[in-house]
């Protein structure tokens, strides 16, 4: 089983528009509301592909009730922890060329008692888990080493830990020796202080994260695919998307596919890219099902350090 922890879950509203113009009245083509948060999305992707998982989710206020209701409607197995503050709401504006503008609320602070309740929920469920995924942003006032503390406890219990976060929380977590980290290009640069302009730069930065403590690094590189660096070697993979609709949740689908395929080597990278590219072709933060996934479109090869990366993330 794969257990996920999302300390800062959300309601994610995705609105498809023709063009984003500041100061204008814009009419939406479509709109959809999905349960959100990185760990939540990992569980949603795993459920869509019949992989057993469970989400640990703090929730509060009317927004939190709606989040739990949406997760229940999707059939997500979950452990909910009530908190005093209201669950946050996020908005994504998606344009026809695949450009997505996101507006994310910061979330609500969690008290020490609430954090202890969440940690206890994770630890009690983690005994039957093969992996624990600690992912997403930290709510305001939560210590930056929260994921690191949990990672050390899980690792001592013999549980594999995957971390997908950013900034100081990522740097702190890496030092606690997680089995896997999944930064995107921006997060990779931020954590290492490097400029990521080529595939070689990404490989060097992934090597730095491994030297800091991470066993394996799965770096999502946007339109340039993904890079996997682990003890067994390094692979670069790409999977084109002919009609991108939304990048929201694509990285979470990538992590879910990677874990579902065993979390090692070329075959797992193929699965990760197939799930991620399928997510990009779907509206909002909808997660791909088996019918959406095209493994035959994925190309994996030895990384070319001289290959420049496209601008942006």
Secondary structure, DSSP 8 states (H G I E B T S, - for coil): -EEEEETT-EEEEEEE-S---TTS----SEEEEEEESHHHHHHHHHHHTT--EEEEEEE-HHHHHHHHHHHHHHT--EEEEE-SS--EEEEEEE-TTS-EEEEE-------HHHHHHHHHHHHHHHTT-SEEEEES---TT--TTHHHHHHHHHHHTT-EEEEE--HHHHHHHHTT--SEE--BHHHHHHHHT----BHHHHHHHHHHHHHHT-SEEEEE-GGG-EEEEETTEEEEEE---SS----TTHHHHHHHHHHHTTSSHHHHHHHHHHHHHHHHTSSTT----GGG--GGG-EEE---TT-B--S--
